[in-house]
Every structure is written in structure tokens, then in C-alpha cells.
Amino acid sequence: MQSAPEPHRGGHGLGPHVVGRRVVVRRLVPGETGPSGGPAMTDVLGTCLRWSNGECVVQPEDGPAVVIPLSLVVAGKPVPPRTSPRLRVSPRECQLRALALWPDIVTEPLGDWLLRDSATSTARRANSVMAFGPAGVPDAYERVVAHYERPVANVLPDSPEDALFRDHGWVTEGHEADTVFMMASSSRVVRGLPSGLTAATIEPAGPGLVRAVVDDVAVGFAAYADEWVGFRGLEVAPTQRGLGLALAVMAALAEWGAEQGATTAYLQVLGDNVAARRLYEPMGFAPHHSYRYLTPG
């Protein structure tokens, strides 16, 4: 014989189907009076562990689980999972942390903008102004133009800074897609890599920077700083692609980062690079923000 359905107050969208999901539950507090003179109520936010035997059990992020008799449930609903702490980091902080990938980079503040120069790298990230948010100083645009022989601006899409440079005739460099800054849990990256890959050799490449190589046909770089590990420069010889060498390089770099104590991993890839994103997404990498490079038209 089927058991009777669990009793609950109508109109709140809760039930056995929310077990395992994040929910908010409003409940009556017996014996207490609310500010308006009516019954007192309180909200519980957390993961629903159980909905049975006339009870709803909710596990908040902190503290013990809360057992709520269904007769006291007034309202409630499933809510989206809480955003990972790493995804709550600002784009500006992400970009500042990613400077570790260029150990020789020289930076100079321009108000809240940042002038970046490298004597050894031609990468745009190492030779451009990071203009995320207002500069907060006069003549910032003119000073950028004067600073660089070949000016490049790193901006967030459709931001006031994007509009500022475009108003001066700047255009997207190469008319390419925006770059996507992707992040993941470092341990998730390691778990997401298959076993049995070709072994890659780790070599020092600068302060806090290493490279992984496979027989001079595949290479990639990683840098560690403050519990973050970043990856760049993953390349495989055209004749050797499709053999799992990119995964072998990533495996070696990710394991190296985990050994250093990294909890967060990041990399940057062009948004229209479908092959690269297919490589990285199974490792847990998810988009954090996009940015673009502008140059004088």
C-alpha cells in the first residue's frame, strides 16, 4: 500500500523533490510573537537533507542541521547554488594575480589603471594598459598613448573604458573574439584529467614559473602564487595533435600546481577557440569574465 503524501502547507514549492538542493524555508516559531503582533517566523537557508516523516531537515552552511516540522513550514522555494568563492573575485583581482605568468613584467600604476611592460615577452597581457574601471586621474588616455610605442588597452567589454578608447577611434585588435578568463578548483582539474597519459617533464622557466615539455613537440607554462596556479602557452606541434599531448602537458602542470598548494586554477582562451574550450571544460574550468584588447584604428 502506498504511503500517504507528506503534509505541507500549500503554495511554497517545497517537497521531497528538493532533497539535495539548496532551499530557503520560512517557518513558524511556536510560542513567539512577531514584530507586528502575529506569529513569529524565521528563514532557514541551506541544503535540504531530508523531507520525510513529517519533517524537513535543512543543513545551513554553518552550524548544525535544522529539523523543521512540516506543519510549521509557511513558505519556501529552491534557490540557485551559492556562487563559488573563486567566482566572486573581481576581474581586476584575477588579472593582477595572472601577472605571475610573466615574472619579468614591470608595472606602473596610472591611477587605478595599470601600465604593464615586459622586456622579453611580446604577449599583449604583458605589454598593455589594464583599464578596468575609471582611472581616477586626469589625462589618463593621453598618458597611455605617450607611454607605449604601440599602445594596447585591455578593457572589459561594453564598459565605460571600452567606450572611452573607441571614442578615440580604437578598434578590437585583429577584430578577434573576446578573451575568456576561466577558473576551476585546482583539485578538480587534477581529477578531471585521464590516467595513462604520456609523461611530461617539468623544467624551471623563471621565478615561480615552470614549463612542461613532451619530446620537444608539446609545451605549456604554469605559474604559482598565493594559492593560485595559472596556465599559458599550451602548444602542440601540428603533426602531433590528437595524440593526447596537450592533456599530458596539462596533467604535469596541474599536478605541479597542486604540489605547491594551489587551490584555484586559471587560464585564458579566446572565446571562439572551440577546441581549447572543449579541452579545458571537462577539467572543471568555467568562464569568470571576458575582456578584449583595443588598439588605435
C-alpha atoms as one frame of an Amber mdcrd trajectory, in Angstrom:
protein
   0.000   0.000   0.000   1.342   3.423  -0.908   2.132   5.761   1.953   0.139
   8.950   2.249   1.792  12.064   0.824   3.726  14.197   3.249   1.589  17.021
   4.677   2.751  20.537   3.952   1.311  23.988   3.629   0.374  24.867   0.069
   1.941  27.341  -2.275   5.594  27.052  -1.328   7.082  24.797  -3.994   8.805
  22.505  -1.499   8.520  18.750  -1.175  10.568  15.562  -1.467  11.849  16.760
  -4.854  14.081  19.384  -3.168  16.196  16.858  -1.253  19.819  17.534  -2.133
  19.063  21.048  -3.382  19.689  24.430  -1.833  16.475  25.862  -0.397  15.129
  28.671   1.742  12.379  27.678   4.203  10.232  30.110   6.161   8.876  28.527
   9.335   6.708  29.492  12.280   8.411  29.872  15.659   5.980  28.380  18.201
   5.304  30.424  21.307   6.841  33.621  19.928   5.220  36.799  18.611   6.461
  38.696  15.597   7.043  42.482  15.347   3.515  43.059  14.017   1.895  41.098
  16.829   1.299  37.997  14.733   3.153  34.702  14.824   6.930  34.929  14.701
   8.665  33.479  11.648  12.254  32.847  10.651  14.042  31.733   7.479  16.470
  28.837   7.136  18.828  28.752   4.135  20.787  25.644   3.284  20.748  22.232
   1.630  17.682  20.048   2.140  18.900  16.741   3.573  15.550  15.057   4.134
  11.837  15.519   3.529  10.057  12.636   5.232   8.301  11.513   8.404   6.603
  14.876   8.712   9.907  16.784   8.826  12.167  18.831   6.622  15.860  18.769
   7.546  17.998  21.655   6.273  21.776  21.897   6.598  22.924  25.561   6.719
  26.442  26.444   5.578  27.406  26.924   9.213  26.162  25.152  12.305  24.103
  22.013  12.855  21.259  20.762  10.684  17.822  22.257  11.409  14.824  19.945
  11.771  11.589  21.673  10.763   8.182  20.032  11.300   6.253  20.303   8.040
   3.306  21.705   9.975   5.421  24.799  10.708   6.530  25.429   7.108   4.925
  28.663   5.883   6.777  29.281   2.628   9.916  28.315   0.783  11.491  27.523
  -2.533  14.593  26.084  -4.146  17.336  28.677  -4.697  20.365  28.615  -7.015
  23.589  27.162  -5.638  25.829  29.689  -3.988  28.448  31.049  -6.316  31.870
  29.573  -5.706  34.099  31.965  -3.717  36.644  31.950  -6.532  33.981  33.202
  -8.964  33.203  36.117  -6.639  36.716  37.522  -7.108  36.668  40.690  -9.235
  38.037  40.679 -12.811  40.648  43.199 -11.703  41.976  40.916  -8.972  42.058
  37.989 -11.395  44.146  39.994 -13.841  46.515  41.154 -11.121  47.069  37.582
  -9.957  47.678  36.473 -13.546  50.731  38.755 -13.704  52.590  35.848 -12.070
  52.688  34.221 -15.518  55.211  36.911 -16.626  57.861  37.099 -13.862  59.803
  39.902 -15.541  56.818  42.181 -16.072  57.205  45.775 -14.904  54.062  47.556
 -13.752  53.331  51.229 -13.141  50.070  52.491 -11.655  48.197  55.110 -13.621
  45.605  55.966 -11.039  43.528  52.781 -10.905  44.769  51.674 -14.314  47.956
  49.658 -14.635  50.685  50.091 -17.246  52.356  46.735 -17.982  55.663  46.250
 -19.802  57.895  43.259 -20.470  61.370  43.293 -21.978  61.207  39.626 -23.009
  57.593  38.865 -23.909  55.552  40.142 -26.829  52.278  38.953 -25.236  49.638
  41.660 -25.086  48.850  40.862 -21.476  52.436  41.797 -20.636  52.524  44.953
 -22.793  49.298  46.870 -22.374  47.361  49.098 -20.034  44.838  47.305 -17.858
  41.925  49.749 -17.828  39.334  48.088 -15.619  37.198  50.841 -14.103  37.844
  54.606 -14.049  41.473  55.692 -13.959  40.711  58.382 -11.423  43.488  60.665
 -12.693  43.459  63.410 -15.345  44.829  62.825 -18.845  44.964  59.051 -18.352
  44.248  58.375 -22.025  46.955  60.749 -23.223  49.462  59.243 -20.807  48.733
  55.740 -22.119  49.389  56.853 -25.689  52.619  58.546 -24.643  53.824  55.550
 -22.639  53.691  52.907 -25.373  55.357  52.820 -28.753  52.493  50.576 -29.812
  49.570  51.272 -27.437  47.260  48.424 -26.452  44.369  48.741 -23.998  42.968
  45.819 -22.016  39.298  46.576 -21.203  36.099  44.851 -20.138  33.552  44.531
 -22.977  30.997  47.334 -23.205  32.473  49.123 -20.202  32.910  52.915 -19.977
  36.620  52.350 -20.635  35.789  50.344 -23.754  33.696  53.297 -24.916  36.422
  55.804 -23.998  39.043  54.204 -26.211  36.567  53.533 -29.012  35.558  57.205
 -28.956  39.197  57.929 -29.811  38.982  55.610 -32.815  40.416  52.466 -31.239
  39.229  49.077 -32.519  39.419  45.464 -31.414  42.873  44.224 -32.305  42.610
  41.852 -35.224  38.817  42.043 -34.932  39.087  38.852 -32.889  36.726  37.416
 -30.299  36.957  38.495 -26.672  39.276  36.537 -24.399  37.661  34.438 -21.660
  39.273  34.183 -18.223  38.411  30.687 -16.944  38.751  29.332 -13.419  38.469
  25.990 -11.650  39.293  24.243  -8.427  42.884  23.041  -8.669  41.959  19.635
  -7.292  39.054  19.394  -9.751  41.474  19.964 -12.638  43.684  17.102 -11.475
  40.680  14.793 -11.032  39.340  15.723 -14.464  42.426  14.500 -16.295  42.505
  10.938 -17.651  45.075   8.413 -16.499  47.693   6.734 -18.651  48.895   9.936
 -20.321  52.361  10.397 -21.768  54.744  11.687 -19.111  55.776  15.330 -19.442
  58.951  16.780 -17.983  58.747  19.812 -15.660  61.508  22.410 -16.024  62.100
  25.776 -14.294  61.286  28.738 -16.535  61.597  31.707 -14.168  60.711  32.793
 -10.615  57.594  30.820  -9.728  57.257  29.716 -13.366  57.738  26.261 -14.891
  57.192  24.636 -18.248  56.146  21.109 -19.090  57.511  19.545 -22.275  56.926
  16.301 -24.153  59.753  15.409 -26.548  60.020  18.967 -27.885  56.629  18.590
 -29.603  54.365  19.865 -26.812  54.891  22.589 -24.247  52.970  24.626 -21.708
  53.740  27.015 -18.856  52.406  27.397 -15.315  52.970  29.884 -12.509  52.107
  29.603  -8.833  51.499  32.445  -6.379  49.282  32.830  -3.305  47.438  29.516
  -3.743  46.586  30.200  -7.410  48.125  28.340 -10.337  47.804  29.738 -13.857
  48.466  28.147 -17.232  49.533  29.674 -20.542  51.315  28.955 -23.793  49.975
  25.443 -24.368  51.209  24.386 -27.811  51.458  21.089 -29.678  53.276  20.596
 -32.976  50.693  20.374 -35.800  51.849  16.902 -36.808  51.417  15.610 -33.244
  47.935  16.882 -32.459  45.169  14.494 -31.467  47.526  12.214 -29.533  46.688
  13.478 -26.048  49.880  15.500 -25.656  48.019  18.665 -24.637  46.388  16.689
 -21.832  49.785  15.269 -20.851  51.212  18.784 -20.528  48.188  19.992 -18.544
  48.395  16.959 -16.249  52.019  17.668 -15.387  51.402  21.372 -14.817  48.234
  20.811 -12.776  49.938  18.253 -10.541  52.861  20.636 -10.060  50.457  23.404
  -9.038  48.669  21.124  -6.586  52.018  20.175  -5.054  52.745  23.873  -4.484
  49.481  24.200  -2.546  47.254  25.718  -5.232  43.529  25.719  -4.527  42.463
  27.749  -7.583  43.463  27.269 -11.225  43.009  29.710 -14.093  43.763  30.164
 -17.757  42.745  32.470 -20.593  41.480  31.496 -24.024  39.865  33.210 -26.995
  36.106  32.847 -26.772  35.837  31.379 -30.278  38.573  28.783 -29.700  36.128
  25.881 -29.523  38.826  23.194 -29.484  40.586  24.735 -26.473  37.389  25.147
 -24.504  36.457  21.526 -25.191  39.838  20.583 -23.757  39.502  22.682 -20.609
  35.818  22.411 -19.656  35.951  18.699 -18.655  38.658  19.706 -16.173  36.149
  21.997 -14.447  37.185  25.309 -15.982  34.277  27.752 -16.197  34.151  31.338
 -17.533  34.739  34.056 -14.942  34.835  37.145 -17.148  35.699  38.258 -20.673
  37.953  41.065 -21.805  39.296  42.466 -25.037  42.281  44.305 -26.446  41.907
  47.592 -28.300  44.467  49.387 -30.467  44.369  52.704 -32.307  42.497  52.314
 -35.593
